[in-house]
Amino acid sequence: MPKRKHGLVSVIVTNYQNANYIKACLDSIRKQSYREFELIVVDDCSTDESRHLIRHWKKRYKHRLKHRMLFVSMPRNIGFPGVLNVAMYLAKGEFIAVQDGDDISHPERIEKQVDYLRQHPDIGIVGTNYRLFTEQHTTPLETPAWLAFTPGEVQAIYQNGGHCVSHGTILFRRELFDKYGGPTRRLAGAEDYEMIAKCVQDGVGVTNLQDVLYFYRRHDKQRSRHYYGA
């Protein structure tokens, strides 16, 4: 497992059939105000044009990134938790941030999350508030009502079997992956739940920032619609 680099954020982008969206996703990472990041993109054997687009983007922008961009194209489809675990294992950062390949991050997302963890050593995972948007409505739509914004509230919800952190928004200390591992394959559609629940159960602080720092794209082919219809 790679040695951690102090201050570095490993931004993980997972991709599967996101040819229409992956460029906007990667551009939102490239424009982050926090510059101490590496970019790790793992494609889950897409059959659309997205792998070509990622390679083209890397060729165009890799020299403008302060740290490395790593692109891994899986030879066969291994599923969402599989590609996440591959990417997390390859991460060199002190922190790991997650980004879904069809979504967009606010330019100050990483900076604000890193600042929060540095100021709160008792917190291991921090998510953010987010807004939904569609191709027809480029102006962000409603904000969610299911998130919680204090460590105490988050702890209580997970201890009662609930869920209140959006996976695509999280940034966490890499040491948590070393200790607890990544997303499970056992909970289809909620693979991130077990990792967060383990951390809460073990006394690791988890919370969300109230700032809207993530934009969740709603479209017909998104993965969550297969499980939740939304």
C-alpha positions, 0 to 999 in steps of 0.5 A: 500500500502506498505511503501517505503524503502529508497534506495530499488529497487523493481525489477518487473518481469512479466511472461507468458509462458516463461519456456525457458527463465525465468531462464536466466531472473532471473539470470540476476537480481540476478547478479546485482551489485546494491544489495539493491533490492527486487524481485517481480515475478508475473505469469499470470496463465502460463500453461507451466513449468515456474511456477515450474521453478520460484519456484525452482529458488526461493528455490535455491537462495532466501537466497542469495538475500539480500532482499525478493523475492516474487512470486505471481501466479495468479489464472486466466489470467488477462493480462499484464497490470493487472500483472504489476499493481499487482506487482507495488502495492506490491512494497516496494522500493523507486524505481521500475524497470521493467523486462520482463520475456524473457529478460536479464539485464546487471549486472550494469543496476540497479546501473547506473539507480539509480545513474542517478536518484539520481544525477538528482532529476528532472528526474522521469523515466529513461530507457536505450538503448538496443540490440536485440538478438535471440536464433540463434545469442547469440551475440547481434544484432542491437540497436534500432533507435527509442529511444531518449536520452535527457529529451528535446527530450523525452518530444517533442516526447511524446507531439507529440504523439510519443513513445521513451522509451522501457518499459522493460528498465525503472526504476522510482520513486515509488511515480509516481505509487502512483500518476499516477497509472500503465499501462492502459488496454485501449491501447493493446500492448502499455499499458505503453505509457499512464503512461509515457505520463501522466508524461511528460504532468505533467512536470516529467522528462523522459529520456534514458541512452545511455548505452546498459543495456538491452537485448531484446530477439526476438522469435516467441512467444514474446508478441510484435509480436502479435501486431507489428510483431517484 
